[in-house]
Amino acid sequence: MSGRRLGLVSYLNTAPYRYGLRELGHTDWAEEVPAKLLPLLQSGEVEAAILPALDVLAQPGLLALPSCAIASFGPALSVKLFSRIPLRQATSVALDSSSHTSAALARVALAEMGRHPTFVDMAPDLEKMLASADAALLIGDPCMRADGSGLLAADVGELWLELTGAPCVFALWAARPGADCEALDTLVTKAKETGASQIGRVAELESARLGFRREEVLTYLRDHMRYDLDGPTRVGLEKFRRLLVKHGLIADHGPVRYQLEAGA
């Protein structure tokens, strides 16, 4: 698999993939915040990437791989809306500019609650965000590091479960046209399985790298993140797609067609 450069989210939630890829001898990847991965794929700088789900749903020309994702079934811990007032009272929301999917999830969830605040994209600095808006969305490692003392916090994964009864899909693997999808799907699936089988070791390494407590990292990766693009996860993704279309956030390109499967 040498020469097949991948794009990875730079946050803790992709740690099992990174660990597994290293164990498989594949170290050629680019790391970026979620919002910057699609341009890498479109430019050909990477052959496949773990893209924000929103980007895959909005770009029908991408080749969705069928086996792997980043999702949660309930609280995600790393995607939260912070506020000083009840969320239903918020008239403005600052969105972490690193995010595509989580920002869209927040928009959809609030719209389904009958709330239509104004939104502004900002760098992930909770104090500055809340100085400019009633609520602030943070994702990834900055969310997990944020000091929410004295604030209300709504976990977007939990909001999504309450809204839909389905997993919340943050990202899935997609390849550029012409790529060897079978080889790529095999690689990322093996990486996922290797990382999952050594999740204690992954947590140990990541806690040392990021300065988080080992048990906090282990609980997050083992109990809150889901990495299989299975039936329930696909249901959650399709519910997300339909709500994005309903609220005018993407065009209706129809359900995701997964490569290597009948009808793709």
C-alpha positions, 0 to 999 in steps of 0.5 A, spaced: 500 500 500 505 504 499 504 510 495 497 511 497 497 517 501 491 518 506 488 524 510 486 523 517 483 528 522 488 530 527 484 529 533 484 524 538 478 520 535 482 517 529 487 514 534 485 507 533 486 508 525 493 512 526 495 506 531 493 501 526 496 504 520 503 504 523 502 497 526 501 495 518 507 499 516 503 505 513 505 512 515 504 516 509 498 520 511 496 528 512 493 530 518 488 536 518 482 539 522 476 536 519 474 542 515 481 542 511 481 534 509 476 535 503 481 540 499 486 535 500 482 529 497 480 534 491 487 536 489 489 529 489 494 530 495 491 524 498 487 518 495 482 517 501 481 521 507 476 520 513 472 526 511 466 529 515 460 526 513 457 532 511 462 533 505 461 526 503 453 527 503 454 534 499 459 531 494 456 525 490 462 524 486 466 522 492 467 514 493 464 512 499 468 506 502 463 501 506 466 499 512 469 504 517 467 511 520 467 515 526 460 515 530 457 515 537 451 512 540 449 517 545 454 522 548 460 523 544 464 527 549 468 531 544 462 535 540 458 540 545 454 546 545 456 550 551 452 556 553 450 561 559 443 560 558 438 554 556 440 552 549 433 553 547 433 561 549 440 562 545 439 567 539 446 566 537 451 560 536 459 561 535 461 555 531 468 552 531 471 553 524 474 547 524 468 543 523 463 541 518 459 536 520 458 538 527 456 545 525 451 542 521 448 537 526 448 543 531 444 547 526 439 541 524 438 539 532 436 546 533 432 547 527 428 541 529 427 544 536 424 550 533 430 554 534 433 558 528 439 562 531 444 566 527 451 563 526 458 565 526 464 561 525 470 562 529 476 559 532 475 554 537 476 559 543 471 558 548 471 564 552 472 569 545 466 565 542 461 566 548 463 573 548 460 574 541 454 569 542 450 566 547 452 559 545 459 556 542 460 549 539 467 546 540 469 539 537 475 534 538 481 535 542 479 543 544 472 541 546 475 535 551 480 541 554 475 546 555 473 548 562 466 548 562 465 550 569 459 554 571 456 553 563 451 549 561 453 543 556 449 539 551 453 533 548 451 533 540 451 526 540 446 525 546 442 531 542 442 527 536 440 520 539 434 524 543 432 527 536 433 521 532 434 514 536 440 513 531 447 513 532 451 520 530 456 519 524 461 525 524 466 522 519 467 516 514 472 514 509 472 516 502 476 516 496 477 520 490 475 518 483 479 512 480 482 510 486 483 503 488 477 502 493 478 495 495 485 496 497 483 502 501 477 499 504 482 493 506 487 498 509 483 502 513 479 496 516 485 492 518 488 499 521 481 499 525 481 492 527 488 493 529 487 499 533 481 496 536 484 490 539 490 494 542 485 500 545 489 500 552 495 501 548 492 506 544 490 510 550 496 509 553 500 513 548 495 518 546 494 520 554 502 521 554 501 525 547 496 529 549 496 530 556 489 527 558 488 522 563 489 515 561 482 512 563 479 518 560 482 517 553 480 509 554 473 511 556 472 515 550 475 511 545 472 504 547 466 506 550 463 513 546 467 512 539 464 507 534 468 505 528 464 500 524 460 503 518 454 498 520 447 498 519 445 502 525 450 507 523 448 507 516 441 509 518 443 514 522 447 517 516 441 517 512 437 520 517 442 526 517 442 526 510 434 527 510 434 532 515 440 536 512 436 536 505 429 538 509 433 544 512 436 546 506 443 545 508 445 540 502 442 538 495 438 532 495 443 527 491 439 521 494 442 516 499 450 514 500 452 509 495 457 505 498 463 502 493 464 495 493 457 494 494 451 492 489 448 498 486 454 502 487 
